[in-house]
Amino acid sequence: PRVSAIAPADAIARAKDGSLTLLDVREVGEVAASGKAKGAVHIPLGLVPLKADPKAPGFDKRLSPEKPVAVYCLSGGRSGRAAEILMGLGYTEVYNLGGLSNWVGAGGAVEKA
């Protein structure tokens, strides 16, 4: 399996109906400055290997290897890296949404962190 792109409109619809988890991998300061996609789980890229690993003691239970995940950052670079990490941890359906601007540009709601 490989990481796929996802159309922002599809990500919005699937996040809204609960069939997709959004993952924001930007740094804390970035999220504080701009907010995050409504309902997104925020885990900075450096913590993804620990927080997204179901076998790790610090596993974030808002994530599940069985549930599709769409990852975003500022421009798509870090989200691509995070998506690869998730695939390596056994996540079966992972998408790179790119940047938060893709979400906003398609009408996705933003909430303050």
N, C-alpha and C positions, 0 to 999 in steps of 0.2 A: 504493500500500500504506500501511497505517497500523499503529500500535502497538496490539496487542491485550492484553487481560488473559489470564492463564493460571491455572488452578486450581492451588493449591500441590501437591496430590496428583499432578497431571499433571507438574508441574515435577520433583518428587521422582523419579517413575518414569522420566522421560526423561533426567534427569541421571544416574541410576543406570545406565541402559543405554547411555549415551554419545551419545544422539541430540540432546542439548541442552547448551549451555554456559551455566553460571551466571556472572553478572557482578555482583560487589559493588562499588558505587560510593561507599561511605561513606569517611570520612576514616580515616587510619591509626590515630589514637587510638581511634576507635569500634571498629574491628576488633580492636585490641589488648585493649580492655575486654571485648568480648562474644564474640570469635571470629567465624568466618564459616561459611556453609553449606559442608558437606563437599564438597570438590572445586571450590569456586568460584574464579574468577579475580578477584583484587582489583586494581582500578584506580580511584583516587579520581576523582570526576566531572570535576574540572579537567583531568585528564590524558587523559580518554577521547578527545577529538579527535585527540590525537597518537598514543596507544597503539593505538587501534582502527582507524586509517587504514592500509589495506594499502600505500598509496603513501608513507607516512612512514618515515623511517629508524628511528624508535623503535617500529615496529609490534610488538605482542605476538603472537607466532605461536600462542599458545594460542587466539586468536580467529580466526574465518574468516567472511567475508561470506556464504558458502554454507551455514554451519551455523546452525541456530536458536539464538537467545540469549535467556535470561530474565534481566532486570536487576532488582536489588533494592537498597534502601538502608535507612533506618530506618522511614520511613512511606509511601514511594511517590512523593514529589515529585521528588527527585533522580533516581530511577530512571526516571521518566517523561521527564525532560529528557535523560538519557543515551540512552534508547531512541530518542528523536527524532534525536539526533546519529548514532546507529548507522544509522538508516534513511537519513539524509542522506549517509552514507558508502557506501551501497549494500548494506547488510545486508538480506536479503530476508525473513527471518522473525524478528521481534523482539517480545518480550513484556515487559510490566511486571508483575513478581511482587508488587510493593508493598514491604512491609517484611520484615525478617528474621523478625519475629514470625509472619508468615504461613507461612513455611517451617517454623519450629519448631512452630507450632500444628498443622501437618498431619503432624508426626512426622519432619520432616527432621533429619538429623544435623548437628551443629555441631562444627567443629574449631578449635583455637587457631591463630592466624595465626603 
